[in-house]
Amino acid sequence: MPSKKQQSELPLHPTAHVAPESSELVPREVAGETSFEDAIERLSEIVEALESSGLPLEDSLKLFEEGVQLARKSQARLDSAERKVQELLAYDEGGRPIVEEFDPE
């Protein structure tokens, strides 16, 4: 049976904050300019940390909150990208592409 990963084996994002003298993944503020790919990577780290044992309740709640914020921002970016794709692929009744200025919000 595979053993659970120890906290010291958790992958840390290069810019993740590490508590002094610890290898624990700690919560950090969700920046508005975080790329979609970075947000997904950070979400993976958070999920893995929450699934591991040994995190204090307060740290788990903070990581969960950060994860929810990242998930919401990522979903908004996906929704915006989907709207743009739909607009780019839109055609009128005559089969001509519909060309409009794209407003992401």
C-alpha positions in Angstrom: 0.0 0.0 0.0 1.5 3.4 -1.0 2.4 5.6 1.9 1.0 9.1 2.3 3.4 11.9 1.4 5.1 13.6 4.3 4.8 17.4 4.5 8.4 17.8 3.6 7.6 16.1 0.3 4.9 18.6 -0.7 5.7 20.5 -3.9 6.1 24.1 -3.3 5.6 26.8 -5.9 8.8 28.7 -6.4 7.2 31.8 -4.8 5.3 30.0 -2.1 5.9 31.3 1.4 7.5 28.8 3.7 7.3 29.2 7.4 10.7 29.6 9.1 12.4 26.3 9.8 9.5 24.5 8.2 8.7 23.0 4.8 5.0 23.5 5.3 2.9 25.1 2.6 1.5 28.3 4.0 -1.3 30.5 2.8 -0.5 33.6 0.8 -2.5 36.5 -0.6 -4.2 35.8 -4.0 -2.8 38.4 -6.4 -5.0 39.8 -9.1 -2.3 39.4 -11.7 -1.7 35.7 -11.1 -1.8 33.9 -14.5 -4.3 31.2 -15.1 -1.6 28.5 -15.3 0.0 29.7 -12.0 -3.4 29.7 -10.3 -4.1 26.1 -11.4 -0.6 25.0 -10.2 -1.1 26.7 -6.8 -4.6 25.1 -6.5 -2.9 21.7 -7.1 -0.4 22.4 -4.3 -3.3 23.5 -2.0 -5.3 20.4 -2.7 -2.3 18.2 -2.0 -1.5 20.0 1.2 -5.1 19.8 2.4 -5.2 16.1 1.6 -2.1 15.4 3.6 -2.3 15.0 7.4 -0.8 17.2 10.0 -1.9 20.7 9.0 -3.3 22.7 11.9 -7.0 23.7 11.4 -6.3 27.4 11.1 -3.7 26.8 8.3 -6.1 24.4 6.6 -8.9 27.0 6.6 -6.6 29.7 5.3 -5.4 27.4 2.5 -9.0 26.5 1.7 -9.9 30.2 1.5 -7.0 30.9 -0.8 -8.1 27.9 -3.0 -11.6 29.1 -3.2 -10.4 32.6 -4.3 -8.1 31.1 -6.9 -10.9 28.8 -8.2 -13.3 31.7 -8.6 -10.7 33.8 -10.4 -9.8 30.9 -12.7 -13.4 30.1 -13.5 -14.0 33.8 -14.4 -11.0 33.7 -16.7 -12.4 30.5 -18.3 -15.8 32.0 -18.7 -14.3 35.1 -20.4 -12.2 33.0 -22.7 -15.3 30.9 -23.6 -17.3 34.1 -24.4 -14.4 35.3 -26.6 -14.3 32.0 -28.5 -18.0 32.0 -29.0 -17.9 35.6 -30.3 -15.0 34.7 -32.7 -16.9 31.8 -34.1 -20.2 33.5 -34.4 -21.9 33.7 -37.9 -25.0 35.5 -39.0 -27.9 34.0 -41.0 -26.0 34.5 -44.3 -23.0 32.6 -43.1 -20.8 35.7 -42.7 -18.7 36.0 -39.5 -20.1 38.5 -37.0 -17.3 40.9 -36.1 -17.7 43.0 -33.0 -15.4 44.6 -30.4 -14.7 42.1 -27.6 -15.4 43.3 -24.1 -14.1 40.8 -21.6 -16.3 42.0 -18.8 
